[in-house]
Amino acid sequence: MVDRFSRRAFLGGLGASLIPCAGLAGPPAVSLRPQLRGADLSGVDRVVQAAGLRGQVAFAVADVKTGTSLESFGGDTGLPPASVAKALTALYALDVLGPDFRFETRLVADGPIENGILNGDLILVGGGDPLLDTDALATMAANLREAGITEVRGAFKVYEGALPYVFSIDPGQPDHVGYSPAISGISLNFNRVHFEWKRGGAGFDVTMDARSAHFAPAVDMATMRLVNRKLPTYTYQPSARQDRWTVAKAALGNGGARWLPVRKPALYAGDVFRTLARVNGIVLNRVQVTRQAPRGRTLVLHQSQPMTDILKGMLKYSTNLTAEMVGLTASKVRGANPQDLAESAAEMNRWASETFGTARIQMVDHSGLGDRSRVAPNDFVTALVAARQTGALRPLLKPFTLTDAKGNKIKDHPVRVDAKTGTLNFVSGLGGFVTTARGDELAFAFFSADMAHRATISRENRERPEGARSWNRRSRKLQQVLIERWGALYGS
């Protein structure tokens, strides 16, 4: 069982802020971009300068046991955390919802049932489950038949009102990227549809389906039209009941596949469930989407994995939709009524301030996909130190591999790291825990960003802009150099 946080317990044990350390190897920099010419560089200044990383760099590291600050470089300066923010969202969910919390998706009958015939409406009720997939819906459809339902004479509705509707996690992303789908109270397959194409004798065979591990039903609510052009590769056009896509034939080659974002999650889930119900001999009417709270008798109940498992997967695979739906749910449980991601993130910011005494955590979402979020490394480390006292976060984090100069994994490295990475174009972050060779445990946060250059990239080119991979590679190299530095300075 993971203990929940309380501001009183944290402040009583550690103090509201990190304690300055008098014995640093080099004095911490107070400026994000120190003046290097004509000045005597501290050890950390030389490390940062040698990285040659254009833009801004900020980081902090502290002793977990005492909360003592060991090194801080621009530690009070807020930068975009990218997906490192998901570690904060995980702490938010564990505290507010609890480790054993499970989302529920239901099939509800609004009307009497006689001889297997529902004389009323059938409602697929979304409960905010970010992991709901086609396999789960298939089981629910089979269970509906096992419950004795053979016919539904009323409407078939999908309730999406458990969470607000959001068209795209980050509207600044290109339309076609699968990591920025829509959000509502029901999701399916992370609100992505599978587009596949194969060259045949008369052109291309194209499919749009809702595949998961065992099923791949075709969908009607997402369509793809092939167009004779070179650019843009994809275009999106909404309609009342469909996501309508076009793709440039010149970009297809002989075959391939990719996940595209779904902008109408309730219609998507309803489309797929109708197909799965029909397989079980139950014919449903056309899908109706509702935000009116459902009434009636629950016929089938699907429960998600417990929150700890959901968060471990979120941190491992860095799933944006999971972070947003979990964060929105936590904000609602806290009593807020967010209408969008920014309002929900503001509630999480308030929670962080109340729980950890932080003042420089200013998120605009729960996933870190939006580049307007700002987090100061010192504040993030404060949260990490508190989390480690309860044992809440480190077991959920993914091990971070240290590599040699050629990028090969270093076996049996004396320093062990569990951390959350974060990457946007010209934004890179890393935050988590280090165990040194001596067994000392450190908490750290590293953020870097070249926002001036990022601002020059057009929206349609943000998927793979020129120079982004090499910039992020240099940032990751600096992260490793710092981790090894901290392991040597504070753990030997």
N, C-alpha and C positions, 0 to 999 in steps of 0.2 A: 504494500500500500504506500502510495506517495503522499507525504504530508503536504497539506495546503499551506500556502504562505500567509503570513500576517506581517504587517508593517511593524507591529510592536515587537514580535519575536526577532525579526531581522535587525531592527535598529538597536534592540537591547543587546544583541550579541556582537554586532560588528560596527555599529555607527552608521549614520545616514550616508556617509561618503567614505571613499577609500582614504586610508591613513598614509600620509607622505612618508617615504622611506629616506632615512638619512644616509644610507650607505650605498647609493647607486654607483655603478661602475662609471657612469658619465652623467652629467646633469641632464634632466629631461628638457627637451625643447619646449618653449612656451609658444612658439610661432609655428604655424603649419608649414610655412615656407621660410625657413631661417635664412638670414643673410650669410652667404657662404664666402664671398670675396673678402679677403683681408681679415678673416676671423679664424680663431682656432676652433676647429671642428671637434665636437665630442664624438665618441665612438658611434653613437646611433646616427648622428648627422652624416658621418662618412658612409655608413651603410646605406642610407637613403640616397645620398648623392651618387654612389656607385651604381645604383640600380638604373639610373637614367630614365626614370619613369615620368613622362610628361603629365602634368596636372597636379593634383593634391594627394597627399598621403597623410594618414593619421592612424595612430594605434596606441594601445595601452595594454599593460600586463600587470597582474596582481597576484599575490600569494593567496591561495584559496583559504588556507587555515586561519589566517589572521586578517585578511582583507587589506593587507599592506600593499600600496602601490609600488611597484618595482621599476617601471619605466613608462613614460607617457610622452608621446610625440604628437603635438596637436590634439591632445586627448579630449579637449572640451569643444572641439570643432565638429559640427555635424556634417556628415556626408551621406550619400545614398548607401544603405546597407545591402541592396539587392536581396538575394534569397537568404542571407544571414538573418534577415528579419523573421524567417519562419521559426527560428529558435525562440524568439520572444513570443510569437503566436502560440507555440507549444506550451510555454510557461503559462500564458494567459488561459488557455483551454484547460490545462491541468488544475489550475487554481479555481477557476470559475465553474467548470463543468465536472471536474473530477476524473480520475484515471479510469473509472469503470463505466463512465457515461456511454450509452449506445443510442444511435439514431434509429428511428422507427419509420418504416414505410408501410402503409396499410391499404387494403382494399375494403371499402366501406359500402354497405348496402343501404340506400335511402329509400326504403319501401318494403312491403311485406314479401315474403318468399313462400310460394305454395308449389309443392311437387317439383322443386328444382327451378321454378321460374321466378325470377325477381321482377315483381311488378313495381318497378321504380328505377332509380338511377344507381349505377355502379360508379364509384369514385376511387380513382387511384390517388392516394393522399401522400404527397411528398413531405418528409420530415426533416429535410436538410442533409440527408446522407450523401457525403461526397464520393463514396465508394460504390454506390448502387450501379450494377452492370446488367448486361443482357442476361447473363446466367441467373442472376437473382430474380429478374422479372419472369424468366421462364419457370422457375420454381414457384413463384407466386401464382402464375397462370395455372400450373398443374394443381396447386393446392386449392385454387378456386373450384376446379372441377371436382376434386376430392371432397370439398365441402358440400357438394351436391348441386351446385349451380350448373344448369344446362342451357339457360336462356336468360337474357336481360332485355326486358321490353321498354325500359326507360332509356335515358341518355347515358352516355359514357363520358365521364368528366375526369380531368386531371387537375388536382389542387396544387398550386405552386406558391401559395401565400405565406408559407412558413418563413420565408426570407424575401427580402426585396428583389425585384428584378433589376439586373445590371446587364447592359448590352455587351460590354467587353470589360475585362478586368482593367486593362490599360488601353483606352481608345487611341493612344499614340502609337500602338503597334500596328503592323500591316494587317489587313483584314483576314488573311488566310492562315495566320500562325495558330497552331492548335493550343499553344500555351496561354492564350488570352481569349477564352470562350466567354459566353454569357453565363450569368448566374441567376438562379431562382431557387424556390424552395424544393425543387426536385431536379436532380441531375441524372444523367445516364452516361456511362463510359467516359467520365470526366468531361461531359458535354463536347464530345468529339465524334465526328462521323468519318468512316473509313472510305476513302476514295481510292479506287484501284483501276488501272488501265492496262490493257494488253493489246498489242498490235495483231490484227488478224488479216485475212485476205482482202477484206473490203474496207479496211480502216482500223479503228480501235473499238474494242469491247470495253465498256465503262460500267463500273458498278459503284453504288453508294450503299453501304450497309452499316449495321450496328454490331459489329463483331465483338465477341469476347472469347473466353477460352473454349466454349463448346458450341456456340451458336453464332450465326452471321446473317440475320434476317435483313432483307432488302428494305430500304426506307423510301417513302414517298415524299416526306417533307423536305428532303435535301436533293437537289437536282444538279447535274453537271452538263454543260453544253460546250462542245469543242469548237474553237474559233480559229480561223486562218489569220494568225498574227504572230509577231515575235514577242512583243511586250505590250502590256504587262502580262506576267505569267498567269495571274488569277485576277478575276474581278468578282465582286459580291453585289447582289441586288436583292433586297428583301421584298417579300410580298406578304399578303395577309396570312398565308398558311404554309409558306415555303421559304427555305433558304436557297436562293438561286445563284449558282456559280457558273462562271465560264473559265476555260483554261486555254492557253495558247497551244495549238498543236505542235508548234516548233519546239516546245519545251519538253515534250513527252518522251522522246526516244522510242525504244521498242516496248517498254513496259515499266511499271513501277507502282508505288502506292504511297499515300501519306494521309495523316489525320488532319481533317479540317475542323475548325471550330463550329459549334452549333450555337445559333443565336435565338432559337426558339425551343428551350429545353423541355417545356411541358408538352408541346406538340410532338417532339422527338420521342419522349418516353411513351406518350399515348400511342403514337404510330407503331412503335415496336411492340407494345403490350397487346394491341389489337391483333397483330400477326400471331403472337404467341398464344393468345386466347383462342384464336381460330384453329390452331393446331390441336387444341384440346376440345374442339367441337363447340366452342362458345363464340357466337357471332355478336360483335359489338357495333353500335352505331358510331358515326363520325365523332372524332374527338372534339370535346369542348373544354376549353381552358377556363378555370375559375380561380379567383382569389378569395372567394367567400368561404369561411370556415365550414368544413363539412359536418353534417349530422348523420346519425344512423348507426348501424350495427357493424362492428369490425368482423369481417369474414376471414381475412388472411392478414397475418402480421409478419413482416420481415425486419429483423434487427441487425444492425451493423456490428462489426467488430468493436471491442471496447476501445475507448479513447486512446489508451497507451499504444495499441497496435496501429490505430489510424495515424497517430502522430509519428510513430517510428517510420512508417512507410512514407509519410509526407516529407520527413527530413532526409530519408534515403534517396528518394526519387525527385525531390524538390517540386512537388505538384502544386501549382499555383491555386487551382480550383479548391483543393482540399484546405489549404490555408485560409482562403477567403470564406468558405462555408463554415469552417470551424470557428473562425474569428467572429463572423456575423452571429452565429448561434450563441457564443459566449456573451457578446454584447447584449443580446436580447435577454438572456438569463440574468444579466446584471440589472435589468430594468430599463435599458435604453430601447428606443424604437428607431433604429437607424434606417434611413431611406436610401442610403448608398454606402459605398465602401469608405469614403472619407469620414462620414459620421461615425461609422463603426470603429474605424481606426482611432478616431479622437477619443472614443470611450476606452480603447485599449491604452492609449497614451495616459489617460487619467488613472487607469488601474496601475500602470507602471509607476506613476508618480506617487500614488497612495501606498503601494506595496514596497517599493525600493527607494523612495525619496529622490527619484530622478527628475531632472528638469529639461533634459536635452534629448528626449525621445519623441520625435514628431513624425509619426507614420501617417501616410495617406491611404494605406491599404494594409492587408495582413500578410501578403506574399512577398513584398519587396519589388514587385514588377514595376510599379510606378516610380519614376526617377525623382519625383518631388519629395519623397520621404527623406528625412534627415535624422541621423543618430550619431551621438558623440561616443567615441570609444570608451571613455571613462564611465559613462552611464551604462553602457552595455555590459562592461566588466562588472560593475556594481550588481547588476541583475544576475550575471553568471555566478558570482561569488555566493549570493544569497541562495540561488538554486542548488548549488553544490552542497550547501549545508543541509538541505532537505533530501538530497539524492534524487532530485526530480528529473534532471535533464540529461546528464552525461550518458546513462544507459541507453538513451534513445538516439544519440548522435552516431554518425557513421565514422569509423576510423579514417583518419587522414594519413595518406601514404607519403612518406618522405622518400625522395628520389635522389639519384646521383646526377652528375653533370650531363649524362646522356639520357636522363629521363627514366632510368631503370629503377625499380623498387629496391630500396636498401633493406635486405633481410636482417632481422634481429637488431634493428636500430635501437639504441639504448633509450631514446626518447619516444614516448607513446603519445599520440595526439588523437583526440576525438573532437570533431568540429563540424560546423555547417559552412559550406562554401556559398558564395554568391557571385553571380556573373551577369552583367548586362554589357552591352557594347560600351567600352571605355569606362566601365565601372566594375570593380572587383572587391570582394570582401571575404573575410574568414573570421570565424569566432568560435571559441570553444575552450577546451581544456588540454593542458600539457602535463604529463607526468615525467619528471626528469629521471635520469639514471639513478639518482640518489633516493628517488621516491617522493620528492616534493611535488605538490600539485599546484599548477598555475592556471589562472583564467586569463584569456586574452581576447582582444578584438582588433581587427585590422580592416580599414576601409581605404580605398583609393578611387579616384575618379578624375577624368578629364572632361568635365562638363562643357567647357567651351567648345571642344571638338565635337562632342556628342550632339550639341545643339545644331551643328552644321549638317547633320545627316538627315536627308528627307525621310518622310514616313515610309515610303514604299521601299527604301533601301535599308531599313533597320534590321532585317533578318540577318544579313551577313555583310556588313559594310567593310570597305577596304581598311586594312590596318588594325582592325579590332582584335583579331586573334593574336597578332604579335604583341600588341599592347598588353592584353590580358596575360599572355605568357610571361612577360617581364614582371607583372604584378605578382603572379604566383611564385615566381622565383624569389622575389623579395620577401614574400610571406615565409618561405622555407628558410631563407637566410636568417630571418628574425627569430623563428622558432628554434633553430639550432643555436643562435646566440643566447636566447633566454635559457635554454637547457644547459649551456655551458656556464653562464654567469650565475644563475640562481639555483643550480642543481648539482653542483660539484664541490 
